[in-house]
Amino acid sequence: MRLLRVDVFAGEDHVGRLAARHQMQVVERPIGGEEIGRATEVFLAGTAAEVTAVRAIGPHSFTPGRITETLMKGYDSLVRA
């Protein structure tokens, strides 16, 4: 399972640690617009957004799955502890 991080800010380090805890490989690199259609899940992470599922980007639709759900629950537990 690979988690591609497009842009990294200090607050998202929690998401990277959560991903590692669940044996998700984190790859940090820019992606092109043509790649977004190949994504199986997309989410936003940040202090205000926490971990939020993205359902569509332009003509591309996404369904939150195991990766997004795992990180959402983990982040929620982390910030509410």
N, C-alpha and C positions, 0 to 999 in steps of 0.2 A: 504494500500500500504506500503510495507516494502523496505527499502534501506539498504542493507548489506554492511558495510564498512569493508574491509579486513585489510587494513593497513592505519594508520592515520598519516599524517605529518602536521606541522603547517599551510602550505598553503591550505590544504584541509578543514580547519575549515569553510571557506566561503561556501563550498559545503554543509556542515552539516547545516549551518544556512539557506541556500536556501531551502534545503529539509524540514526543520522545517516550514519555511514560507509557504510551499505548502502542509502541513499536511502529510508529508512522515515520517514514523517512521524510525529512524536510529539505526541500530544494529551493534555494533562493536565486532567482534570475528573472530578468525582464521577459515578458511574453508578448508575442505579436497578436494583433487582432484576429488573424486567421487561426490561432491556436485555441481561442476561447470556446469555439464550437466543439472542441474535442473534450472539454472538461466534463466530468461526470457530476461534480458538486462544486459549488462556489459559495464562499461566505466572506463576510467582512469581519474584521476584528479590531477592537480598539477600546479605549477607556469608556467612551460614551456608547459605542455600538455593542460592546461586549463581543459576543460571537453571534452574528446575525446571518441567517441563510439568505442567499440571493436567488430569486426565482427566475429572473430573466435579465439578459443584457442584450439589447437590440433584438434581433430575431431569434436568439438562442434561449431556450428554456432549460431550467435545471430543477431537479427534485432533491431536496435535502435527504441525505442518506446517513449511513453509519458514521462516516467521518465527521460530518457536520454535527450530528446529534451527540456524538461522544465529546467533541470539543465544547459544544454549548453547555452540556451538563457539567463537565469538568471545570469550565471557567466559572459557571454559576456557583458551584461548590467552593471554588477558590476565593472568590470575592465576597461571599457571604459567610465565610468561616470566621 
